[in-house]
Amino acid sequence: TTTGSGWQVQDGTLHLDPKAKEKGDGDLVTDKEYGNFHLKLEWKVAPKSNSGVLLFVKEEPATYHQTYSTGLEMQVLDNEGHPDGKITKHRAGDLYDLVKSSTEPVKAVGEWNQVEVVSNNGKLDFTLNGVKIVSTTLWDEQYKNLIAGSKFATWKDFGTFKSGKIALQDHGDEVWYRNIMIKEL
């Protein structure tokens, strides 16, 4: 995918403005691949918006057409205004379609949410606004069962890579990201 005019930098913030999008716009993807890492960022959404932070993305367009073809996703969402908010495991902070958040400390639309994602030797933890909301182990039998019970069950190589790129999703909706920091572990 290519990054287009929809992504704009304003006052130190990455803003996806769907009104400025052109055909072919896409996700923002790191140049580097990460396996064990600590990611911190902040996000906020406009009403009815959907986005995500994708992890372990294999960027091989000939084989995998989108970042979500391989990458696990921390959902970024207006829980009340977007239809995905009515679906279990599709709400803000969930490990999309795999693990429901233990609690929902998400802030109101238009307010900044602080996120931490820690991947360390197969252990994956999500923290939202200071509250640990997802803690799971990747690539073991229980994890394989989670994928088998999800919409990704038949997707070749989904969630199998132990390192990959990190992407901010262009889902066609208005979203902002800022204070993005990543440290390799």
C-alpha positions as CSV (number, residue, x, y, z in Angstrom):
1,T,0.0,0.0,0.0
2,T,1.0,3.6,-0.4
3,T,0.6,6.5,1.9
4,G,-1.3,9.3,0.4
5,S,-2.7,12.7,1.0
6,G,-5.2,11.5,3.6
7,W,-2.4,11.3,6.2
8,Q,-1.4,14.7,7.4
9,V,1.0,16.0,10.1
10,Q,-0.5,18.8,12.1
11,D,1.1,20.1,15.4
12,G,3.0,16.9,16.0
13,T,0.0,14.7,15.3
14,L,-0.7,12.2,12.5
15,H,-4.2,12.9,11.3
16,L,-6.1,10.8,8.8
17,D,-8.5,13.1,7.1
18,P,-10.9,11.0,4.9
19,K,-12.0,14.1,3.0
20,A,-8.3,14.5,1.8
21,K,-7.9,10.9,0.8
22,E,-7.2,9.8,-2.7
23,K,-7.5,6.4,-4.3
24,G,-4.6,4.2,-3.2
25,D,-4.1,5.9,0.2
26,G,-3.2,3.3,2.8
27,D,-1.9,2.4,6.2
28,L,1.2,4.0,7.7
29,V,3.7,1.2,8.1
30,T,7.1,1.1,9.9
31,D,10.2,0.6,7.8
32,K,11.6,-1.9,10.3
33,E,10.2,-5.2,11.6
34,Y,9.8,-5.8,15.4
35,G,9.4,-8.9,17.5
36,N,10.0,-8.1,21.1
37,F,9.0,-4.5,21.7
38,H,7.3,-1.9,23.9
39,L,5.1,0.5,21.9
40,K,3.5,3.6,23.3
41,L,1.2,6.0,21.5
42,E,-2.0,8.0,21.9
43,W,-5.0,8.0,19.7
44,K,-8.4,9.7,19.4
45,V,-11.2,9.2,16.9
46,A,-14.0,11.3,15.4
47,P,-17.6,10.1,15.8
48,K,-18.3,6.8,14.1
49,S,-14.7,6.1,13.3
50,N,-12.7,2.9,13.1
51,S,-9.0,2.3,12.9
52,G,-6.4,0.1,14.5
53,V,-2.8,-0.5,15.4
54,L,-1.5,-3.6,13.6
55,L,1.3,-5.8,14.8
56,F,3.6,-8.4,13.2
57,V,2.6,-7.3,9.7
58,K,4.4,-9.0,6.8
59,E,4.5,-6.5,4.0
60,E,4.6,-8.6,0.9
61,P,1.9,-7.1,-1.4
62,A,2.0,-10.0,-3.9
63,T,1.1,-12.5,-1.2
64,Y,-0.6,-10.4,1.5
65,H,-2.8,-7.7,0.1
66,Q,-3.4,-5.7,3.3
67,T,-1.7,-5.2,6.6
68,Y,-4.6,-7.0,8.3
69,S,-3.9,-10.1,6.1
70,T,-1.2,-11.1,8.6
71,G,-1.2,-8.5,11.4
72,L,-2.8,-8.7,14.8
73,E,-4.8,-5.6,15.6
74,M,-5.5,-3.5,18.7
75,Q,-8.9,-2.1,17.8
76,V,-9.2,1.8,17.7
77,L,-12.9,2.6,17.6
78,D,-15.8,4.8,18.6
79,N,-17.6,2.0,20.6
80,E,-20.9,3.8,20.7
81,G,-21.1,5.3,17.2
82,H,-19.5,2.6,15.0
83,P,-21.3,-0.7,14.2
84,D,-18.3,-2.8,15.3
85,G,-18.9,-1.5,18.8
86,K,-21.9,-3.9,19.0
87,I,-19.6,-6.9,18.3
88,T,-17.8,-8.8,21.1
89,K,-14.0,-8.7,20.5
90,H,-14.4,-5.7,18.1
91,R,-14.4,-2.9,20.6
92,A,-11.7,-0.3,21.4
93,G,-8.7,-2.0,23.0
94,D,-9.7,-5.6,22.0
95,L,-7.2,-7.9,20.3
96,Y,-9.5,-7.7,17.3
97,D,-11.7,-10.7,16.9
98,L,-9.5,-12.8,19.2
99,V,-9.4,-11.5,22.8
100,K,-12.0,-9.2,24.5
101,S,-10.7,-6.5,26.8
102,S,-11.0,-7.3,30.4
103,T,-12.4,-3.8,31.0
104,E,-13.1,-0.8,28.9
105,P,-11.2,2.3,30.1
106,V,-11.6,4.0,26.7
107,K,-12.2,7.8,26.8
108,A,-15.0,9.6,25.0
109,V,-14.8,10.4,21.3
110,G,-12.5,13.3,20.7
111,E,-10.4,12.6,23.8
112,W,-6.9,11.2,23.7
113,N,-6.4,7.5,24.8
114,Q,-2.9,6.3,25.9
115,V,-1.9,2.9,24.7
116,E,1.0,0.6,25.6
117,V,1.6,-2.6,23.7
118,V,4.3,-5.0,25.0
119,S,5.4,-8.0,23.0
120,N,8.0,-10.1,24.8
121,N,8.9,-13.7,23.9
122,G,5.3,-14.6,23.0
123,K,3.6,-12.7,25.8
124,L,1.4,-9.8,24.5
125,D,-0.1,-7.2,26.8
126,F,-2.3,-4.2,26.0
127,T,-2.7,-1.3,28.4
128,L,-5.3,1.4,27.7
129,N,-5.3,4.6,29.8
130,G,-3.2,3.0,32.5
131,V,-5.3,-0.2,32.8
132,K,-4.0,-3.6,31.5
133,I,-6.9,-4.8,29.4
134,V,-5.5,-7.7,27.3
135,S,-2.8,-10.3,28.3
136,T,-2.3,-13.3,26.2
137,T,0.3,-15.7,24.9
138,L,0.9,-15.9,21.2
139,W,1.7,-18.9,19.0
140,D,0.8,-21.7,21.6
141,E,-2.1,-24.1,21.3
142,Q,-4.6,-21.9,23.0
143,Y,-3.7,-19.0,20.6
144,K,-4.1,-21.3,17.6
145,N,-7.5,-22.2,19.0
146,L,-8.4,-18.5,19.2
147,I,-7.5,-18.0,15.6
148,A,-9.4,-21.2,14.6
149,G,-12.5,-19.7,16.3
150,S,-12.2,-16.3,14.6
151,K,-13.0,-14.8,11.2
152,F,-9.3,-15.4,10.4
153,A,-9.5,-19.2,10.7
154,T,-9.0,-19.7,6.9
155,W,-6.6,-16.8,6.3
156,K,-3.2,-18.1,5.2
157,D,-0.5,-17.1,7.7
158,F,-2.7,-14.8,9.7
159,G,-1.1,-14.1,13.1
160,T,1.8,-16.6,12.6
161,F,4.7,-14.2,12.2
162,K,6.9,-13.7,15.3
163,S,8.2,-10.4,14.0
164,G,6.8,-7.9,11.5
165,K,6.1,-4.3,10.8
166,I,3.7,-2.1,12.9
167,A,1.0,-0.2,11.0
168,L,-1.6,2.5,11.8
169,Q,-4.7,1.6,9.9
170,D,-6.4,3.7,7.2
171,H,-9.9,2.3,7.6
172,G,-11.3,5.4,5.7
173,D,-12.4,7.1,9.0
174,E,-11.0,10.2,10.8
175,V,-8.4,9.3,13.4
176,W,-5.4,11.0,15.1
177,Y,-2.2,9.5,16.5
178,R,0.6,11.2,18.5
179,N,3.5,10.6,20.8
180,I,4.5,7.4,19.1
181,M,7.5,5.7,20.7
182,I,8.8,2.2,20.3
183,K,11.6,0.4,22.1
184,E,13.0,-3.0,21.1
185,L,13.3,-5.4,24.0
